[in-house]
Amino acid sequence: MQKIGTIDIVNVPYTLYFFDNFKEINERANERDKKYLQNPKEQPLDGYCDYCWKEICVYCDENTSPYYFNNTILHEISHAVLYEMGYSGCDDEELMDKLAKWVPFITRAFRTSKEMIENAKDTKEGSGEKPDQGNIPVSE
């Protein structure tokens, strides 16, 4: 297990850990589940989110593809975000898989729109004039 650092999840610090030992991450997850769940399911997993200890743990070794690894991290972050927002369905695995798949697209669209807004604030398209900035919010 390697501590990577702390990430901000809806203003709550979560510690991110990487595991390169599949057995170790699963043993740790099963211990956690036995403490918190009435009917724990022992099933192999590549990551988990611990809401109590504010940890996100992800398995990764030399055979893990970057695509799968990124989806696993996004999946676990989705659990944490929805939990911290008070969403009661934060343990819905199907929903987390969908979020992990679509968050990169949503993020890309947000960044693109933010760049467009910043450019629009600088100049009107083709005219070289400054636009009326009264309706364009100041971005952070």
C-alpha positions as CSV (number, residue, x, y, z in Angstrom):
1,M,0.0,0.0,0.0
2,Q,1.3,3.4,-1.0
3,K,-0.2,6.7,0.3
4,I,-0.4,9.0,-2.7
5,G,-1.9,12.1,-1.1
6,T,-5.0,13.8,-0.1
7,I,-7.8,14.9,-2.5
8,D,-10.7,17.3,-1.8
9,I,-14.1,15.6,-2.1
10,V,-16.8,18.3,-1.7
11,N,-14.6,20.1,0.9
12,V,-13.8,16.9,2.7
13,P,-10.2,15.5,2.6
14,Y,-9.9,11.9,1.4
15,T,-6.6,10.1,1.4
16,L,-5.8,8.3,-1.8
17,Y,-3.9,4.9,-1.6
18,F,-2.6,2.7,-4.3
19,F,-2.2,-1.1,-3.8
20,D,0.0,-3.3,-6.0
21,N,-1.1,-6.4,-4.1
22,F,-4.6,-7.7,-5.1
23,K,-4.9,-9.9,-2.1
24,E,-4.0,-7.1,0.3
25,I,-6.6,-4.6,-1.0
26,N,-9.3,-7.3,-0.9
27,E,-8.5,-8.4,2.6
28,R,-8.6,-4.8,3.7
29,A,-11.9,-4.2,2.0
30,N,-13.4,-7.3,3.5
31,E,-12.3,-6.3,7.0
32,R,-14.0,-2.9,6.4
33,D,-17.2,-4.5,5.1
34,K,-17.4,-6.8,8.1
35,K,-17.3,-3.8,10.4
36,Y,-19.9,-1.7,8.6
37,L,-22.3,-4.0,6.7
38,Q,-24.8,-6.5,8.1
39,N,-24.4,-8.8,5.1
40,P,-20.9,-8.3,3.7
41,K,-20.2,-9.7,0.2
42,E,-16.8,-11.1,-0.2
43,Q,-16.1,-10.4,-3.9
44,P,-12.9,-9.4,-5.7
45,L,-12.5,-5.7,-6.3
46,D,-10.0,-3.3,-7.7
47,G,-10.9,-0.4,-5.5
48,Y,-13.1,0.8,-2.7
49,C,-14.1,4.0,-0.9
50,D,-14.2,4.1,2.9
51,Y,-16.6,6.8,4.1
52,C,-15.7,6.4,7.7
53,W,-11.9,6.8,7.4
54,K,-12.2,9.0,4.3
55,E,-10.0,6.8,2.1
56,I,-10.1,5.9,-1.5
57,C,-8.1,2.8,-2.2
58,V,-7.3,1.5,-5.8
59,Y,-5.4,-1.5,-7.0
60,C,-2.9,-1.0,-9.8
61,D,0.0,-3.2,-11.0
62,E,2.1,-3.3,-14.2
63,N,-0.7,-5.2,-16.0
64,T,-3.4,-2.7,-15.3
65,S,-4.4,-0.7,-18.3
66,P,-4.5,3.1,-18.0
67,Y,-8.2,3.1,-19.1
68,Y,-9.2,0.6,-16.5
69,F,-7.2,2.3,-13.8
70,N,-8.7,5.7,-14.6
71,N,-12.2,4.3,-14.6
72,T,-11.6,2.6,-11.2
73,I,-10.4,5.9,-9.7
74,L,-13.3,7.8,-11.1
75,H,-15.7,5.1,-9.9
76,E,-14.4,5.4,-6.3
77,I,-14.3,9.2,-6.4
78,S,-18.0,9.1,-7.5
79,H,-18.8,7.1,-4.4
80,A,-17.2,9.7,-2.2
81,V,-18.7,12.7,-4.0
82,L,-22.3,11.4,-3.8
83,Y,-21.8,10.3,-0.1
84,E,-20.5,13.7,0.9
85,M,-23.4,15.3,-0.9
86,G,-25.8,13.3,1.2
87,Y,-27.0,11.1,-1.7
88,S,-28.6,7.9,-0.2
89,G,-27.8,5.9,-3.3
90,C,-24.0,6.3,-3.1
91,D,-23.5,2.5,-3.0
92,D,-25.2,2.0,-6.3
93,E,-22.4,0.3,-8.3
94,E,-24.2,0.6,-11.7
95,L,-24.6,4.4,-11.2
96,M,-20.9,4.7,-10.2
97,D,-19.9,2.8,-13.3
98,K,-22.0,5.2,-15.4
99,L,-20.5,8.3,-13.7
100,A,-17.0,7.0,-14.1
101,K,-17.6,6.6,-17.8
102,W,-19.2,10.0,-18.4
103,V,-17.3,12.3,-16.0
104,P,-14.4,12.8,-18.4
105,F,-16.9,13.9,-21.2
106,I,-18.7,16.3,-18.8
107,T,-15.4,17.7,-17.6
108,R,-14.2,18.2,-21.1
109,A,-17.4,20.0,-22.1
110,F,-17.2,22.2,-19.0
111,R,-13.6,23.2,-19.8
112,T,-14.4,23.9,-23.4
113,S,-17.4,26.1,-22.4
114,K,-15.3,27.9,-19.8
115,E,-12.6,28.7,-22.4
116,M,-15.3,29.9,-24.8
117,I,-16.7,32.2,-22.1
118,E,-13.2,33.5,-21.3
119,N,-12.6,34.2,-25.0
120,A,-16.0,35.9,-25.3
121,K,-15.1,38.2,-22.4
122,D,-11.9,39.2,-24.2
123,T,-13.4,40.1,-27.6
124,K,-16.5,39.9,-29.7
125,E,-16.2,37.3,-32.4
126,G,-14.4,38.9,-35.4
127,S,-15.0,42.5,-34.4
128,G,-12.2,43.1,-32.1
129,E,-14.6,44.9,-29.7
130,K,-15.1,44.0,-26.1
131,P,-18.6,42.4,-25.5
132,D,-21.1,43.5,-22.9
133,Q,-19.7,41.5,-20.0
134,G,-22.6,42.2,-17.7
135,N,-24.2,38.8,-18.4
136,I,-20.9,36.8,-18.3
137,P,-20.1,35.6,-14.8
138,V,-16.5,35.9,-13.5
139,S,-15.0,32.4,-13.4
140,E,-12.8,31.2,-10.5
